[in-house]
Amino acid sequence: MTRGTGGVPKAVVLGAAGQLGREVASELRRRGAEVLAADRSRADLRDTGGTAELAAAFGAGAVYNCAAYTDVDGCESDMDQAMEVNGRAPGRLAAALPSDCRMIHVSTDYVFDGLGRRPYREGDPTSPRTAYGRSKLHGEPGVLDAGGLVVRTSWVFGPEGRNFVSAIASRIGEGAPARVVSDQVGCPTYAPYLARALVDLACVGASGIVHYCNAPATSWHGFALAIADALGLSVPIAPIPSSELTRPAVRPAYSVLDTSRFETLVSRGIEPWRPGLDDYFERLRQGKAES
Ligand SMILES: NC(=O)c1ccc[n+]([C@@H]2O[C@H](COP(=O)([O-])OP(=O)(O)OC[C@H]3O[C@@H](n4cnc5c(N)ncnc54)[C@H](OP(=O)(O)O)[C@@H]3O)[C@@H](O)[C@H]2O)c1
């Protein structure tokens, strides 16, 4: 296993075309690690043998699994695919990796029922209410049994992805009023900050389950108001109850994660998401200026 100038081992990033995978690959490169950034065409998570061989041939000391079937509503009608990609493949792959290569696996707040009243700790009982949540929960034990790390996160937004921020920004950017649910509370998480957290955790040799998200907790409506503020727009954004939005998968009412374990492991606090929002729009502006 070889290490970059910052002591960060060579790494394979799976799901490297996704909003988090892109950020993990650039964070690793920024720290001097050699990276094989593999999108689905290069490494399909379901192809355990091929993906493990790729990691071994590259001499990877870590595999960051940012690949997942992330269409929460789609999972409801395609549980077989959700279980294969999110549920079975991660553990199979973690077990097939060379002994000096660890899996850093990303999971979700959806493993909880969303009925809690205080931030969820790593050891709290899980009880997913969606097919996506069940499939992601199923994926955790195999990774842990193989000595890997499972990092649960929530409400991820990155400059290179389709997410809540891009959806709201495009709606209010056209001057259209928005209606956004105000009775679901969680913590937005900026993908570049999450990428840094994953690499930090890998570098301190963390294992087990760790919760990571940004602060403070807010509702989707509160987050939408912050998006409008970051864009300098004053478009009406009305709060609505979840009951006015019918979707195949029920969304958790409360999905705040307790990040104390993360903070102890890496000896720093979690980032506020608001500067992440400003950075998100700054990066979009720079991208447009360069193209
Ligand atoms: N987004 C959130 O709010 C959120 C919240 C909590 C946890 N997470 C977790 O965070 C991780 C990263 O999510 P994200 O937001 O970056 O999602 P994303 O943008 O949808 O990226 C997921 C990537 O996985 C790829 N993929 C799907 N099936 C694959 C397969 N069989 N083999 C290889 N690659 C495959 C997708 O490729 P295609 O485009 O080709 O399908 C996509 O590039 C996931 O584990 C997700 O469950 C996300």
The ligand as an ORCA input file, in Angstrom:
! r2SCAN-3c Opt
* xyz 0 1
  N     -28.165     12.619     -1.094
  C     -28.509     12.578      0.186
  O     -29.262     13.443      0.673
  C     -27.982     11.494      1.084
  C     -28.382     11.487      2.433
  C     -27.882     10.484      3.271
  C     -27.017      9.539      2.777
  N     -26.664      9.559      1.460
  C     -25.759      8.537      0.984
  O     -24.598      9.183      0.498
  C     -23.997      8.401     -0.541
  C     -23.706      9.278     -1.745
  O     -24.934      9.788     -2.223
  P     -25.010     10.950     -3.312
  O     -25.867     12.002     -2.742
  O     -23.648     11.304     -3.806
  O     -25.821     10.194     -4.441
  P     -25.735     10.324     -6.043
  O     -25.354     11.690     -6.439
  O     -27.015      9.734     -6.521
  O     -24.542      9.339     -6.394
  C     -24.652      7.949     -6.320
  C     -23.805      7.369     -7.401
  O     -23.853      5.937     -7.295
  C     -23.851      5.427     -8.623
  N     -24.369      4.062     -8.665
  C     -25.649      3.642     -8.594
  N     -25.700      2.303     -8.686
  C     -24.422      1.869     -8.833
  C     -23.814      0.601     -8.979
  N     -24.548     -0.527     -9.015
  N     -22.483      0.524     -9.098
  C     -21.717      1.652     -9.075
  N     -22.238      2.885     -8.954
  C     -23.578      2.989     -8.826
  C     -24.718      6.391     -9.396
  O     -24.458      6.244    -10.760
  P     -25.647      6.420    -11.844
  O     -25.890      7.886    -11.906
  O     -25.045      5.814    -13.066
  O     -26.828      5.666    -11.303
  C     -24.272      7.738     -8.823
  O     -23.188      8.266     -9.560
  C     -24.952      7.235     -0.786
  O     -24.522      6.117     -0.058
  C     -26.264      7.724     -0.196
  O     -27.083      6.647      0.217
  C     -27.110     10.524      0.608
*
